[in-house]
Amino acid sequence: MVALDGDYFRALETPRMAALAPNLIAAAFPLMKLMPARYILDRAVADGAFEARMRIVETTSGTFGMALALLSAARGYRLTLVSASSLVDAKYKARLDGLGAQMIITEDHAGDGDQLARLQRLDDIRRAEPNCFWPRQYDNPGNALAYARLAEQLVQTVGEIDCLVGCVGSGGSLCGTAMFLRAVFPHLIVIAVDTHRSILFGQPAGKRLLRGLGNSILPGNLRHDLIDEVHWVGGYPAFSEARRLLREHGIFQGPTSAAAALVGRWAASTRPGARIAVIMPDEGHRYAETVFDDAWLGALPGWPCSPPSEPREVTIVESGSEADWMRFIWARRSLDRIVDDEVKNEGRFR
Ligand SMILES: Cc1ncc(COP(=O)(O)O)c(C=O)c1O
């Protein structure tokens, strides 16, 4: 089958490059996840793993689901998305409904997105309809491989890059881009941006205010051995930075983009000789009634709070509050190695 959607969607998956400082470039995507979604589907068609008559199933509450829904509408695929009640707002659901995607929403009493319950539900669907295609963005290597294009775009724009900053949810965007960039720039420093109560870099799981990055399960696409330092950014500094980006740069991106920008700005000011690139995954429209709404923000306990100007350095992995921003030197270690080191140092894994 010939995909006819190429030109129409190309703009959504092409980043606009914005200089946030003399040594800091931001790759700001309208919808970054279109790139891995398209790559995974096209590879699956080419490999014979997916045919147009099969149903696509995936668990997502965010931009990967939206990307699959856009492609499915354009190509006539059937799509079922499993999401959690705490993560789906009415407008997002209405847009997916309009795109013809079937939504299954699991009850999520703890409010942490309950990824395990969603995967259980997805298993049930696959058992009832075995001939489904599951893109598996968390573990499918195609998710990371799709970012060869971003690495190429960054090199074309900046030339040599010394430091890459990006959020981690599935790990695809940061680890994929880092893998390609480090092949040409071996000295590349990779900075991962996570949030408190995400297990990706060893914090215990819990309810998170900042969504889209972070995870309650460990995805195969996260390669800890590529990561030099980790920053945990709480919801509050991310929301403040999203507003600042709009006010001072006219850049309307979502709060995960803002968390990455905050860390990128700090990295640019502390490493003035380095050329730094930051990945911004999506636009601000989905957050117009939350992060960009004064009443919504004003109702948050402890808001307003001025964002820290620099991260708090931590030497053991610990939980922070939504107002916190913490930095930890990961040094390309495995998660197991961090746990071992912390046991030796009498940290939280004791
Ligand atoms: C808005 C947003 N930011 C960041 C991320 C994290 O990107 P990745 O899954 O490539 O690690 C996601 C992932 O879905 C996202 O939707």
The ligand as an SDF file (V2000), in Angstrom:
LIG
                    3D

 16 16  0  0  0  0  0  0  0  0999 V2000
    4.8400   15.2810   25.5990 C   0  0  0  0  0  0  0  0  0  0  0  0
    5.9180   14.2540   25.7150 C   0  0  0  0  0  0  0  0  0  0  0  0
    7.1220   14.6100   26.1630 N   0  0  0  0  0  0  0  0  0  0  0  0
    8.1210   13.6990   26.2870 C   0  0  0  0  0  0  0  0  0  0  0  0
    7.9550   12.3860   25.9690 C   0  0  0  0  0  0  0  0  0  0  0  0
    9.0910   11.4080   26.1440 C   0  0  0  0  0  0  0  0  0  0  0  0
    9.6330   10.9760   24.9090 O   0  0  0  0  0  0  0  0  0  0  0  0
   10.1730    9.5110   24.7210 P   0  0  0  0  0  0  0  0  0  0  0  0
    9.0050    8.5650   24.7960 O   0  0  0  0  0  0  0  0  0  0  0  0
   10.7990    9.5300   23.3600 O   0  0  0  0  0  0  0  0  0  0  0  0
   11.1720    9.2150   25.7920 O   0  0  0  0  0  0  0  0  0  0  0  0
    6.7150   11.9780   25.5180 C   0  0  0  0  0  0  0  0  0  0  0  0
    6.4850   10.5810   25.2020 C   0  0  0  0  0  0  0  0  0  0  0  0
    5.3950   10.1790   24.8420 O   0  0  0  0  0  0  0  0  0  0  0  0
    5.6780   12.9290   25.3850 C   0  0  0  0  0  0  0  0  0  0  0  0
    4.4620   12.5690   24.9570 O   0  0  0  0  0  0  0  0  0  0  0  0
  1  2  1  0
  2  3  1  0
  2 15  2  0
  3  4  2  0
  4  5  1  0
  5  6  1  0
  5 12  2  0
  6  7  1  0
  7  8  1  0
  8  9  2  0
  8 10  1  0
  8 11  1  0
 12 13  1  0
 12 15  1  0
 13 14  2  0
 15 16  1  0
M  END
$$$$
